[in-house]
């Protein structure tokens, strides 16, 4: 029975599993090293909140002046 299951579901060779794990860990370490390098060089790492982006300047809109009701009445 065990031999039939093994033939029906072939397993991945052990060296392939190790290679995939090493590649995954290498990619994670490379990403962390890149982000650390960019952080220490003062460049953005892709997310605004973690780097403290300066707020965008607000558009200057003309201020609306409201006049009191007494000034809106016609004088005779």
C-alpha positions in Angstrom: 0.0 0.0 0.0 2.8 2.5 0.9 4.5 1.9 -2.5 1.3 2.6 -4.3 0.8 5.9 -2.5 4.3 6.9 -3.3 3.9 6.2 -7.0 0.6 8.0 -7.1 2.0 11.1 -5.4 5.6 11.7 -6.3 7.5 13.8 -3.9 9.9 16.6 -4.7 13.6 15.8 -4.3 15.2 17.0 -1.1 17.8 19.1 -3.0 15.0 21.0 -4.8 13.3 21.8 -1.5 16.5 23.1 -0.1 17.2 25.2 -3.2 13.7 26.8 -3.0 14.1 27.6 0.7 17.6 29.1 0.1 16.3 31.2 -2.7 13.3 32.4 -0.7 15.5 33.4 2.3 18.0 35.1 0.0 15.3 37.2 -1.6 14.0 38.2 1.8 17.5 39.2 3.1 18.1 41.1 -0.2 14.9 43.0 0.3 15.6 43.9 3.9 19.2 45.0 3.0 17.9 47.2 0.2 15.3 48.8 2.5 17.9 49.4 5.2 20.3 50.9 2.7 17.7 53.2 1.3 16.6 54.2 4.8 20.1 55.1 5.9 20.7 57.0 2.6 17.5 59.1 3.3 15.5 57.8 0.3 11.9 56.7 0.4 11.3 53.0 0.9 7.9 53.1 -0.8 5.6 53.9 2.0 4.9 57.4 2.9 3.9 57.0 6.6 7.1 55.3 7.7 9.3 58.0 6.2 7.3 61.0 7.4 6.5 62.7 4.1 6.1 66.4 4.1 2.4 67.4 3.8 1.4 68.6 0.3 0.9 72.3 0.1 -2.8 73.2 0.1 -4.1 75.1 -2.8 -4.8 78.7 -2.0 -8.4 79.4 -2.5 -9.8 82.9 -2.3 -11.4 83.5 1.1 -15.1 83.9 1.1 -16.1 87.0 2.9 -19.6 87.0 4.4 -21.2 90.4 4.8 -23.7 91.1 7.6 -27.4 91.4 6.6 -27.4 95.1 7.4 -24.9 95.9 4.7 -26.9 94.1 2.1 -30.0 96.3 2.4 -30.4 99.0 -0.3 -30.2 102.5 0.9 -32.7 105.1 -0.4 
